[in-house]
């Protein structure tokens, strides 16, 4: 994912001045880890989006699709 300023291609940015460099959804201060934490706690995507209205549905789906693709390709860190 990496740094990007184009929400059309990448919904995530990394900036050392935003949330100490944690990957966040572009245009927000919401770390992508928060999405995974919500889902692992049994919350729905809708609940996450309701609690973080600055994150778009499209951006959340792109992050999930990227993670699924990485997992399918065996590129998941242990």
TAPE-V154409 format. One record per residue. N is the residue number from 0. SS is DSSP state (@ for helix, = for strand, . for the rest). PSI is psi in degrees with one decimal (* if undefined). OMEGA is omega in whole degrees, -180 to 180 (* if undefined). Layout:
n: <N,N>
ss: <SS,SS>
psi: <PSI,PSI>
omega: <OMEGA,OMEGA>
This chain:
n: <0,1,2,3,4,5,6,7,8,9,10,11,12,13,14,15,16,17,18,19,20,21,22,23,24,25,26,27,28,29,30,31,32,33,34,35,36,37,38,39,40,41,42,43,44,45,46,47,48,49,50,51,52,53,54,55,56,57,58,59,60,61,62,63,64,65,66,67,68,69,70,71,72,73,74,75,76,77>
ss: <.,.,.,.,.,.,.,.,.,.,.,=,=,.,.,.,.,.,@,@,@,.,.,=,=,.,.,.,.,.,=,@,@,@,@,@,@,@,@,@,.,.,.,.,@,@,@,@,@,@,@,.,.,.,.,.,@,@,@,@,@,@,@,@,@,@,@,@,@,@,@,@,.,.,.,.,.,.>
psi: <-67.2,-168.5,140.5,150.7,9.3,103.9,-14.2,-35.2,-44.1,126.8,5.1,146.6,155.3,121.5,121.8,-20.1,-4.2,118.9,39.6,28.0,5.3,143.2,128.3,159.2,133.8,136.3,6.7,178.9,23.6,112.2,143.1,-26.7,-30.2,-38.8,-48.7,-37.8,-45.0,-48.4,-39.9,-25.5,1.1,5.5,155.0,164.4,-38.4,-40.5,-43.2,-49.2,-34.3,-37.3,-18.4,73.0,-12.2,-14.0,128.8,154.9,-43.6,-44.0,-43.5,-43.5,-37.1,-41.3,-44.2,-40.4,-40.4,-44.9,-41.3,-40.7,-44.2,-42.2,-41.8,-29.9,5.3,24.8,45.9,127.7,143.7,*>
omega: <172,-177,179,175,-177,-178,177,-176,-178,-179,-173,175,175,-179,-178,-179,179,179,177,176,176,176,180,173,-178,178,-179,171,-177,178,178,178,180,177,-179,177,178,-178,179,177,177,178,177,175,178,178,178,-178,177,-178,-180,-174,177,177,179,176,-180,-179,179,179,178,178,179,179,179,180,179,179,179,180,-180,-180,179,-178,-180,179,180,*>
